[in-house]
């Protein structure tokens, strides 16, 4: 696998379509590797209602859905179930999962990064393209691979460039697609130890993420600072936001409200 180095201080990683494809493949393989060492009925700490088998099946179903969405090209609706096909795992689960990943990657490669397709985030104004799907699927595979690793007690760190890119995608796509912020208007700063930082503007229209220089822009009501991996996992509610390597400054209740509001899939 390509070595994705930590970006220079303050810089965002220049990950592109080929990188996202490689990372989808790599993190999906990491998910399967962890699942192979686990009891299929073991519970997943990050998704306590799921077993490891449920987790692998979910990721495969998601990958098959997005393969059909990308293959359909420009569309105003998600793909029909007939286009997606049967998403019930059959045969040996890891082989079925590997085929799911291959279907997604084949569709993405055939489409190229700029082909438009249906996405659930199109109304946010963010790109609705095969490239955007590839970027989002890195996040999906990476977080769930970490879930599987947690289930077997062997979590591995995320590559810093992946974590920074996934965090940026999460703030712009995940939060950017949310309905109105249900509390008083506020600003929250997310600051990576690797350098990049964002201000998340929260108001009745929803959430808008702005990339800023650390310490730049209007003073936020609260800040959450730490490694990009921990910030991403905290927003996914996989690790505590107020412990470990993460540091809260300002209004801690505002950070709590943000974390419990964040969208999860």
C-alpha positions in Angstrom: 0.0 0.0 0.0 1.1 3.6 -0.7 2.5 5.4 2.3 0.3 8.4 3.1 2.5 10.7 5.0 1.4 13.1 7.7 0.8 16.5 5.9 3.1 19.4 6.8 1.9 21.4 9.8 -1.3 23.3 9.0 -1.7 21.6 5.6 -4.5 19.4 4.4 -3.6 16.0 2.9 -3.7 16.1 -0.9 -5.6 12.8 -1.2 -7.1 12.2 -4.6 -9.3 9.6 -6.3 -6.6 6.9 -6.7 -5.8 7.3 -3.0 -9.4 7.0 -1.9 -9.8 3.8 -4.0 -6.6 2.3 -2.5 -7.8 3.2 1.0 -11.3 1.7 0.5 -9.6 -1.5 -0.6 -7.1 -1.4 2.3 -9.6 -0.6 5.1 -12.1 -3.1 3.8 -9.4 -5.8 3.9 -8.5 -4.7 7.4 -12.2 -5.2 8.4 -12.2 -8.7 7.1 -8.9 -9.5 8.7 -10.2 -8.5 12.1 -13.5 -10.3 11.5 -11.7 -13.5 10.7 -10.1 -13.6 14.1 -13.3 -12.9 16.0 -16.3 -14.9 17.0 -18.9 -13.9 14.5 -21.4 -13.4 17.3 -19.1 -11.2 19.4 -20.6 -7.7 20.1 -19.1 -4.6 18.5 -18.3 -2.0 21.1 -18.9 0.9 18.7 -22.2 -0.6 17.5 -23.5 -2.5 20.5 -26.6 -3.7 18.7 -24.5 -5.5 16.1 -22.4 -8.6 16.1 -19.1 -8.8 14.1 -21.0 -10.7 11.4 -23.7 -7.9 11.3 -20.9 -5.4 10.9 -19.3 -7.2 8.0 -22.7 -7.6 6.4 -23.5 -3.9 6.8 -20.4 -2.7 5.1 -20.9 -5.2 2.2 -24.5 -4.0 1.8 -23.4 -0.4 1.8 -20.7 -1.1 -0.8 -23.1 -2.9 -3.1 -25.6 -0.1 -2.8 -23.0 2.6 -3.7 -21.7 0.4 -6.5 -25.2 0.5 -8.1 -25.6 4.3 -7.4 -22.3 5.1 -9.1 -23.0 2.7 -12.0 -26.3 4.5 -12.6 -24.7 7.8 -13.3 -26.6 11.1 -13.0 -29.9 10.5 -11.1 -32.3 12.3 -8.9 -33.2 9.1 -6.9 -31.3 6.3 -5.3 -30.9 3.1 -7.3 -33.8 0.7 -7.5 -33.5 -2.4 -5.4 -33.3 -4.4 -8.6 -30.2 -2.5 -9.7 -28.6 -3.0 -6.3 -29.4 -6.7 -6.3 -29.6 -9.2 -3.4 -27.6 -7.8 -0.5 -28.1 -10.8 1.7 -24.7 -12.4 2.5 -24.4 -15.8 0.9 -21.7 -18.4 1.2 -18.5 -17.7 3.2 -18.9 -14.2 4.7 -15.4 -12.8 4.0 -15.5 -13.9 0.4 -18.9 -12.3 0.0 -17.5 -9.1 1.6 -14.5 -9.1 -0.7 -16.8 -9.4 -3.7 -18.8 -6.4 -2.3 -15.6 -4.3 -2.2 -14.6 -5.4 -5.7 -18.1 -4.4 -7.0 -17.7 -0.9 -5.5 -14.2 -0.4 -6.7 -15.0 -1.6 -10.2 -17.9 0.8 -10.4 -15.8 3.7 -9.2 -12.9 3.0 -11.6 -15.3 2.7 -14.5 -17.0 6.0 -13.6 -13.9 8.1 -12.8 -14.0 10.8 -10.2 -16.1 13.4 -12.0 -19.2 11.4 -13.1 -22.3 12.7 -11.3 -24.5 10.2 -9.4 -27.2 10.2 -6.7 -26.0 11.0 -3.2 -27.9 11.7 0.0 -25.8 14.8 0.6 -26.5 16.6 -2.8 -28.8 19.1 -1.1 -25.9 20.3 1.0 -24.2 21.7 -2.1 -21.2 19.3 -1.8 -20.2 17.4 -4.9 -22.4 14.5 -5.9 -19.9 12.6 -7.9 -18.2 9.2 -7.9 -15.2 10.9 -6.4 -17.2 12.1 -3.5 -18.6 8.6 -3.0 -15.1 7.2 -3.0 -14.0 9.7 -0.4 -17.1 8.9 1.8 -16.5 5.2 1.5 -13.0 5.6 2.9 -14.6 6.9 6.1 -17.1 4.2 6.1 -14.6 1.4 5.7 -12.0 3.0 8.1 -14.4 3.5 11.0 -15.9 0.1 10.7 -12.5 -1.6 10.3 -11.7 0.1 13.6 -15.0 -1.2 15.1 -14.0 -4.8 14.1 -10.5 -4.4 15.6 -12.1 -3.1 18.8 -14.3 -6.2 18.9 -11.1 -8.4 19.0 -9.2 -6.1 21.3 -6.6 -5.1 18.7 -7.4 -1.5 17.5 -4.8 -0.1 15.0 -4.2 3.6 14.5 -5.5 5.3 11.4 -3.1 6.9 9.0 -2.8 10.6 9.8 -3.6 11.7 6.3 -6.6 9.4 6.1 -7.9 10.7 9.5 -7.5 14.4 8.5 -9.2 13.8 5.1 -12.0 11.8 6.7 -12.6 14.4 9.4 -12.8 17.2 6.8 -15.3 15.1 4.8 -17.3 14.3 7.9 -17.6 18.0 8.9 -18.6 19.2 5.4 -20.8 16.3 4.3 -22.1 14.8 7.5 -22.7 18.0 9.5 -23.4 20.0 6.3 -26.4 17.8 5.6 -27.9 18.2 9.0 -31.1 20.1 9.8 -31.1 23.2 11.9 -28.9 23.3 15.1 -31.4 22.8 17.9 -29.6 25.1 20.4 -28.5 28.7 20.5 -26.2 29.7 17.6 -22.6 28.8 18.4 -19.1 28.2 17.0 -17.0 25.2 17.8 -13.4 24.8 16.8 -11.9 21.4 15.9 -8.1 21.6 16.0 -5.9 18.7 14.9 -2.5 18.3 16.5 -1.3 17.5 12.9 -2.0 21.2 12.0 -5.4 21.5 10.2 -8.3 23.2 12.0 -11.9 24.1 11.3 -14.6 26.3 12.7 -18.0 24.7 12.7 -20.7 27.4 12.6 -24.0 26.1 14.1 -27.3 28.0 13.7 -30.9 27.5 12.6 -29.8 26.7 9.1 -27.7 23.8 10.2 -23.9 23.5 10.3 -21.1 25.0 8.1 -17.5 24.0 8.4 -14.8 26.5 7.5 -11.1 25.6 7.3 -9.1 28.1 9.4 -5.5 28.6 10.6 -5.3 27.3 14.2 -6.3 30.2 16.4 -7.7 32.2 13.4 -11.2 33.6 12.9 -13.8 34.7 15.5 -13.3 33.2 18.9 -15.4 30.0 19.2 -17.6 29.1 22.1 -15.6 25.9 22.6 -12.7 24.0 21.1 -11.9 20.3 20.8 -8.2 19.6 20.2 -6.3 16.4 19.7 -5.0 14.0 17.0 -7.2 13.8 13.9 -7.9 10.2 14.5 -9.3 10.8 18.0 -11.4 13.8 16.8 -12.9 11.7 14.1 -13.7 8.8 16.4 -15.1 11.1 19.1 -17.5 12.6 16.6 -18.5 9.0 15.7 -19.0 8.4 19.4 -16.4 5.6 19.4 -14.1 7.3 22.0 -14.9 9.9 24.7 -14.6 13.5 23.7 -13.6 14.5 27.2 -10.8 12.1 28.0 -7.6 10.5 26.7 -5.7 12.7 24.3 -8.6 15.1 23.5 -8.8 18.4 25.2 -11.9 20.6 25.6 -11.6 24.3 26.2 -14.5 26.8 26.6 -18.1 25.6 26.9 -17.9 21.8 27.6 -21.7 21.5 27.3 -21.5 22.9 23.8 -19.1 20.2 22.8 -21.3 17.5 24.3 -24.3 18.9 22.4 -22.3 18.7 19.2 -21.1 15.2 19.7 -24.6 13.8 20.5 -26.0 15.7 17.5 -23.5 14.3 15.0 -24.8 12.1 12.2 -23.9 8.4 12.3 -24.5 5.6 9.7 
